[in-house]
Amino acid sequence: MGSVIPRPIPMPVHNADIAAIFEEIADLLEIQGANPFRVRAYRNAARTVGEFGRDLAALLARGQELPKIPGIGEDLDRKIHEIASTGRSAFLERLHQELPAAITELLHIPGLGPKKVKALYDQLRVDSVEDLRAAAQSGKIRDLPGFGEKTERHILDALAVRANETRRFRRPVAAQYAEALARHLRGARGVSRVEIAGSYRRCRETVGDLDLLATARDSGPVMARFTGYDEVAEVLSQGETRASVVLRCGLQVDLRVVAEASHGAALAYFTGSRAHNIVLRKRAQARGLKLNEYGVFRGRGGHEAVIAGDTEASVYAALGLPWIPPELREDRGEVEWAERGPLPELVTRADLKGDLHCHTRASDGANTIREMAEAAWARGLAYLAITEHSQRLRMAHGLDPVRLLKQMDEIDRINDSLQGIVLLKGIEVDILEDGALDLPDDVLGRLDLVIGAVHGHFDLPSARQTARLLRAMDHPHFTLLAHPTTRELDKRPPMEADWLKVIRHARARGCYLELDSQPDRLDLLDTWCRVAREEGVLVAIDSDAHSVHDFDDLEWGVGQARRGWLEARDVLNSRTLVELRPLLARTL
């Protein structure tokens, strides 16, 4: 394993590019009906590589070997080398030749996974978006097993939305392109700083484009460096202080160059949101001021005087406000709140004392219990809950009572030899269609915590889905509702339920909600995080780690929590272990 690339990489390849190829291979293999374990190997590899903390292509370009990555054997190692050196995969190209060229487009329709795409292709010969629209409009899809009228309606709705939407990138994927480009621009002559603004800075879960702000005395060198960047596929526009390009990955990037005196005003303006900026502009007007990306001005005509703009704090202060964190700038009452008193002290990654959701090799994880414990400790965590899948998830090698009891004994043995971190005994137990839990009470009662999760029957009517969740939370051993809405970005919409009722029931029954930090989930949604805060229900920010690298995903979960106005006191796992244990010991 780990042969060295003999020549430099002709064009930059990011981990996200390698992950996207592996994910597409998995999709096409599943559509073909390939061995499920082979499909899962590619999915796991996509996730592991996409979130790996080091740039693999850059390592190989420097003549280094690939680091040891869980789940990456010789075959996948060779494919990573191939993709890193060429940007392509011969295996993926072969799969494309074996299936209709347009079929992968169907996978970008929310709610259509590989299984449904395969059914549509096998039974209706649907192999393009146009075929899908025609089949849905003619009512043919509702008659297929596993679809129904509701699914058909959702497909039509998704197609209508898709027609008016630009492509969006998950924030961790956008980060790989944004951070690399920002580093590149910081090397331009005369540049004092480069910052990423826009929805990325506001920690939106997906971004449609990137806004970069550079501060420089002379815009020429940084503009030339921007438009000449290796990954630029097209220059859309270029002026003296602004330019717009499209990267090879399809991501549009806009650059604005300003002087030091305007840095704060420009950063606030280009961070947005648009709705927040409108509120600020109206507030300025009401005070006889003018606000734009160059600063805050007093006076009219040719007698305007700048009174703020070098820092964001100065801009807000000129409007009679404290600095407002970027994650709150969505015109959801943040300005009115700031007028009345202090804004929330938003949770930070450093506030997290532990992680209450992870998997090991015992189910569908890539590492041992000890390896996961050591990785969590290395990231500053003091406790970690081991929560495998339960027996119903056979594909995930879920644990039955016998295997779970054996693992509990193993955790006790490992705890005896660990220093600096304590393992908690848990399970991610399936919530069945009727709200029952997938394991017997006498086993669940011996655990430190029980995480309930929905992994099927996502399309139940809202009333039935709500009743299902309420019944699960009524269970005396239920602790935490994992990834509550079950949504997966670009793949599956949130399931329908009365979420206010669910949140209030959690409060009444003394249990909690999870914010799953996996980049394709980020579930609980930010709006429901805020409702949970207002209703007094604690939220656990968990990694749902399946490998030692996944603990880094907590960063994305914290960003989502900040958008939901959560403070450390609103987060279950901001407590020390001594503080946490009484909260896990529910008394109904």
N, C-alpha and C positions, 0 to 999 in steps of 0.2 A: 504493500500500500504506500501511497504518497510519492509517486514518481514526480520528478521536477519538470516543469514546462521549459522547453529548450529555447523559447523565444519570447520576447515581450508581448504583452497583451495589446492588440491593435486598437481596441476601444475599451473604455472602462466597463466592467461588468460588476454589478453590485450583488450582494447576497440575495436581494429581492428578485433580481433577474433569474438567478439560479432556482430560487424557490418557486417562482412563477412557472418555470418549465417543468419542474417536478410535479407541481399541482396539476398542470394541464395533462401530463402523462398519466397521473392517477385518474383524472376524469375520463380520459379516452379509454384507458384500460377497463374502467368500471362500465362504461357504455358497451364495450365489447364483451363484457361478462367474464373478465379475467379472474384469476384466483383472488379472493378477497384479501388474503394476507399480503399478496404482492401489491395490491392497490394501497393497502394501509401502510406498507413500507415506504412507498413514494409520498404519501400524505404526511407521514411522520417526518420524512426527510425534508419535505418542503417547509414544514413548520420549524424544524430545528435549524435548518440553514438560514431561513428568513429572519430568525430572531437571534442568530449567533452574533456575539458581540464583536467579533473581529472580521475584517474584510478579507474573505477567502481568496478572491482573485488577486488582491494586492499582495497577499502573502506568497502566493504561487509565482507572481511576477518577480518577486525579489529572490526567487530561487529556493524558497523554503518549502518544506513539506506541509501537507495539511495536518492541523492538530487532530488529536483523537476526538471524534464527535460521536456521541451515542447514536446507534442505529445506522451509521454509515459504514457499510462493508465495502469490499473490493469493487463490486460493480458500480455502486453509487459513487465511490471515490473516483473511479475512472470517468464517470459522467460529469462530475464536478470539474475535473481537469479539462475535459472537452469544452464544456460551456464557458469556463473561465477564459480559455484561450481563444475561442472562436465566437462566443456569444450564441452558439446554436447547439442543438442536440440531434444527432442523426437518428436516434431512436424515436424522438418525437416526430421528426419529419416522416419517418416510416409509418407511424400511427396515423398521421394526417392523410397519407396516401391510401390507407385502408378504410377510411371513413369519409363521408361527404365533407367537403372543405368548410361548409358553413355551420356544421353541427355544433362546434364549440361555442358559437355565438349564443346558442340556447342556454348554455350554462351560466350566462350572465343575466338571465332573467330571474329576479328574486322568486324563490319558491320552487325553482326547477333544479334539482340536483341530478347527478348522473343516472340514478335509478329511474326517475321520471322521464328524463331525456331518452333513455334506452327504450322505455315503454312506448313513448310517442313515436320513436323511430321504427321500432319493431312492428307496431300495430297500425300506425297511421302513415308511415313513411314520412313523417315530419323531420326534415333535416335542415331547415332554415327558419329564420324569424318570420319570413313571409308565409311559409307553410303553417307555422304555429298560429299566426293571427287568423289565417283562413280557417283552420280547424276549429279554433275557439269561437269564431263568429258564426260558424255553421252548426255549432252545438255538438260536434263529434267527440270532444274531449271528455265531456261529462259522463259518457257511457263507459269509459275505460276503467277497469278495476283500480282502485286506489286514488281516483281523481274526484269525480262528482261535480255538481253544478257550482258549488262554492269555489273549488279550485279553478274551474274554468273562468269564473268571474274574476278571481284574483289574477289570473294570467292576462286577461284583457286589460285590467287596471294597470298591471306592471308594464305592459307594452305601451299603454298610453303615456305613462310617466316617462318611460325610457325614451320616447320620441322627443321629449322636451328637455332631456337631461344631458349634461356633459359627463364624461367619465370622471369618477372620483377615486381617489387613492386613499387607502387606510393610512392613518397618520404614521405608524411605524415604517411603512413602505416609503411614504413621501420623505420621511426623515433621512433615509439613506441617500437620496438624491439631493435634498436640501442642504444637509450638513456638509456633504462633500463639495457642493458648489459654493457654499458660504466660505469654507476653508480656502478654496481656490481664489475667490475674490479678495480675501484678506491679504493675499500676497501681492496685490496690485500696488504700484507706487503711489504714495500719498494717501492711502486709505487708512483711516484711524479706527473704524469699526464697521462690521457688516452684521446685520441682524435679520432674522427671519420673522416676518410680521404676519398679517392676515389671519385666516382661520387656523393656520398651523400654530401660531402663538397663542390663540385662544383655546387650544387643545380640543378643537373639534375632532370627532372620531374619524372623519374623512375630510380630505381637502380636494377641491376641484382644480386649484392652481396654487402657485406659490408667489408670495410677495416678498422681495428682498429689498432691504434698505441699506445703502452704503453712505457713509459720511466721509467726505474727501474735499480737499481744497480744489483739486482739478479733476473733473469727471472723466477726462479723456482716457487715461490708462485703465481705469476700472471698467469703463464701457467696452473698450477693446478686448479686455480680458474676458468679459462676460459673453460677448457675441462670438468670440473665438474659442470658447470652451469646447473640448472634444465631444461632449455629449449633445451638443446643440444640433438638432436635425433641421431646423428652419428658423430664420430670423424674421419675425413678423413685423417689427418696427424698430427703428433706432433713431434717437435724437441726441441732443447734447446731454440731457440729464435723465432720460428715461429710455428704456428699451424693453422689448418683449420677445421671447423666444419659445420654441417648443423643443423639449428634449426628445431623444430617441424613444424613451419609454412612453411618450405621449403627454407628458406633464408640461403645462404651460407655466413659464416663470416670467414675472415682471420685475424689473429692477428700477429703482429710483435712487438717484444720487443727490444728496443735499449737503449744505454747509453745516458746520458744527452748531451754529446758532439756531438752526431749525431742526436739529436732530429729534428732540422730544416731541415737537408738534407733528413732525412727519411720522414718527413711530406710532403715536396715538392714532393719527389719521389712517395709516395703512394697516394698522392692526384691526380696526373696526370694532364691532360690526357696523354695517351701514346704519342700522336702526339706532345703535348707541351713539354714533357720530351725529345723527340728526338731533338727538336730544341735547347733546353738548352744544351744537351750533345754535339751536334755539335759545339755550340758556345764555350763551354769549350775547346774542342779539338783544335779549331782555335786559342785559346789563350795559348796553351801548357799546359792545365790543364786536370785533370780527375775528372769527376763528377759521383757520385753514391749515394746510400742511406746512406752512412756513412759520406759523406762530400765532400768538394772540395779539391783536392790535387795538389801540384806542385812537379815536379821531376819525376824520373823514377826508376824502379827496387826497390831496398831496401832503396832508399834515398827519398821516397815520404814524403812530409810534408803537414799536414792538414792546410789549410788557412781559411776555413769557414765550418760551418755545425751545430753550436749549435742553430741558428735561421734561419728561412726561409729568412729573410731580408739579413742575412750575405751571404747566398748562391747566391741570386740574385745580391748583390753588388759585389761579387767576379767575376761575369760574366758581370759587367758593366751595370747592370739594376736596376731600382727601384723594390721594392716588387710588384708583380702582384697579384691582388685579385684572389682567387680560381675560381670564376665564369667565369673569362675570359680565363682560361687556356685550350683553345680548339684548338690552332694553327689556329686562325682566324685573324691573323694580330696583336695580342696583343704585341708580342715581337718587331716587327717593329715599332709599335706605341710608345712603351716605349723608344725606341732608339731616336725617334724624339722629344719627349717632354712629359709633364705630361699625365698620363693615366686619363680616366674619373673618376670623383669623384662619384662613383656609389650611386644610391638612397638607402636610408635606410627606415626602417619602421617609424622612427621618423620624416621623411620628409613629411609623409602623413598628410594633414590637415583635410581631410574629405573623404567621401565615396559617390559615385554617383549612386549606384545600390543596392537596397535591397527590400525585399518583406515582407508583413505583413499578418495577418489573413484575410485581405480583399481579397487576392488571394490565393496563396499556401504557405504562410509563417506560422510560428507557434506562433508568438507573436503580440502584439498590436503595434500601432505606437509609443505610449509613451514608451513602454518597449524597443523597438528597439532604440529609441532616447537615452534613459538613458544608454543602453549598449554601444552604440557608444561613448557617452560622457565619460563613465568610461574607455574607451580605448584610450582616448586622442584626439578624433576627435571633430572638431568644427562645422562641418555641415554634414548633411546626407540627401541624396535624397531618397524619397519614390517613388519607381518605380514598381508598380504592373504590372502583365501581362494584356494585352488588351483582348477584348471580344472574339477573335477567339480561344484562348486557353481555351476551356470550362472545360477541365479536371483540369486546374489550377484556375478555378473560375475567369477567366479574367474579367476585368471591362469594362462595356459599358459606353457610355457618361454620363448617369444619375448617375451611381455609382461613376464614376471618379470625377464629379463635386461635389458630396457630400463629397468625401474624401478631395478634395481641401479645402472645407470649414472647415472640421475637422482639417486639418493641420494648418490652420490659427488660430483656437482656441487653439490648443496645443502649437503652437509657442508662444502665448501670456503668457503662464505659464512656459515655459522652461527657464533655465538659463545655459549658457555655451555652448549651441549648438543650431543651427538653422536648421530647416527642410526645404528642398526644395521640390517643387511639380514637380513630373515627372511621366513618364509612360514607361514601356518596351513594345513598340508597335510592333506588328507583321509586318514584311515586307512580303507582299503577293507575290505570284508567279510572278506577273508582275511588282513588285517593288513598288506598291502602299502601303500606310500605312493603318492600320486597324481601324483608328478612324478619324473622320472628322476634317478638318482644324480649324474650329472655336473653337473646344475644345483643340486641340493641341497647338494652339496659346496662350492659357491662362496659359500654364505650364512654369516652370523655365527651364526645359530641356526635350528633347524627345530622349529616347534611342530606336534605331531601332534594331530588332533582327530577325534572320531567325530561325524558328522552324519547318520547313517542306520543302518538295521539295528539299532535299539535293543533289539529283542525277542529277540535270539539267546539260546539257553540259556547259563547261567552259564559252563559249561566252554568253550564256543566263544567267548564274549565275552572271557573271560580270555586264551585262547590268541591271540586277535586282538590284544589290547593288548600281550601279551608279545612277539609277533613284531614289532610296530611298534617297540617299544623296542629290539629287537635290531638295528635298522637302524643302521649306523655313523654316520649324520648326524643321528639323532633326538636332540633336546635336551630337550623339555618336553612333557608331556601336558596339553593344554588342557582346561578344564572337565571333569575326568576322568569323573564319573559321568553327565554329560549331563543331569542333572535340571533342570527348569524349574519353579519354584514354582507350584503350582495348575494346572499344565499337564501335566507329564511327570515321572513318578517316576524315581529313579535307576535306571540300567540294572543288571542283575544281573551281578556278577562277583566273583571272589575277590579282594577289594581288598587284603587283607593280602599275598597272593601278588604282586599288581601292585606294591605299595609296595616289597616286598623285592626284586623284580626291578629296579625303578628304581635301588635302591641298588647292586645287583650290576653293573648296566650303566652306571652313572655318569650317569644322567639325572635329571630333576626333575619335580615335579608343580606344577600351577598352582592357585591359588585365584582364580577369576574373580570380579571384584568387581561385575559386573552385578547389580543388585538382584533380577532374576528368576532368577538362577543361584546366586550365592554358593556356588560349587562349586569347591573341595573342601569337603565337609561338615566341621563343627568336630571331630567325633569322629575322622575320618580325618586331619585336620591333626595331632591329638595323636599318632596312631599314627605318622605320618610323622616327627614330631619324635623320638619314641622309637626309631624305626628308623634315624635319621640321614639322612633324605632331605630335602633343602632344598625349600621351597615358594616359588614366585614369586607375589606378590600383584600381579595385573595388572588393568588397567581394562577390557581388551577394548573400548577406546574406538572408537566409530564417528563421533564428532563432537568438536569442541574442548571441549564441555561435559562429556563423559563422564569426563574425568580426575578429576572430583569424586567419582566412584563409588569411588575408592580408599578413601575413608573407610569405606564399608560393608564392603569387603573386609578392612580392618584390624580392624574390630569382630569379624568372623567369625574372623580369625586369633587374636585375643585369646581368644575362646571356646575355641579349639583349643590354648591354652597356648603359642603361638608367641612366642619372643623374637626380637630382631633377628637374632641369629646363626643362627636357623632359617630365615631368609627370604633367598632367592637375591638379590633385587634390593635388599637392604639394603647390598650391597657397592658400593664405588666401581667405576668402569669398569675401572680397572687391576686390581682384585681379581676382577672378574667375568670378564674375557676368558679367563683360564686355565680357569675352570669351564665356559665354553661350548665350549672346544676339547676335546671328548671324545677320550680315547685308550682304545680297547678292547683 
